[in-house]
Amino acid sequence: MSEIKGPSLDAKVDGSSLRIAIVHARWNKVIIDALVAGALKKLKEAGVKESNIVVESVPGSFELPLACSRMIAGSHIQAASNEADLLGGLNFGSGSGILSPKFPSRSGTPAPAIPSANQAFDAVIAIGVLIKGATMHFEYICDAVSHSLMKIQVDTGVPVIFGVLTALNDDQALERAGLGKGDKTGHNHGEEWGLAAVEMGSHVRRWNSGKFL
Ligand code: DLZ
């Protein structure tokens, strides 16, 4: 039977000029570790340099939106101070407004053609594994996290890849990390998230410079 689910693989992705962050929760660690490994594998296969991949962790999925938001803002601060150093040491103090939580979209900040360890992130992959329990906790976190991650990417203009599994039981989550039991090994969705980060990071770079296919 032919496979109808999942993205088609016709997008050619080149991550050699991109800087990508992964932020993952630590709940359900075995599954998280497999998903992070899948994402890293595809980032590297797509040419993203190891020195341009940042991996951070937070306690649980509920913390992912804040982490994404602050890491995106922090990477813009890094990039701005890098530019200031290059321009001869301009001082960006906290009074300059650059530390504002409402740091503007990177749409006005073209990324360099040559990747630098201090350039702003081109994409962030948020990875979490939520497994339904006996209470409503799961529903609240799934809802809050998915909406917040979408808002962050739209507000900042930086792609936030939705790497959050929302599983009704352990087996569903294991299968989506390629760790399923018996003949139901499943497939590691972290791999698609890595590829999506490179594709979206490249698209947004191009769109920001007014280039369209
Ligand atoms: C509390 C909690 C529960 C019950 N389940 C999960 C889960 O399945 N996956 C996950 O990533 N995090 C879970 N958490 C932790 C919350 O995301 C969060 O870390 C805490 O509520 C503290 O804010």
Residues whose N, C-alpha, C, O or C-beta is under 5 A from the ligand:
A	BS01	DLZ	A25 W27 P59 G60 S61 F62 G128 V129 L130 I131 H137
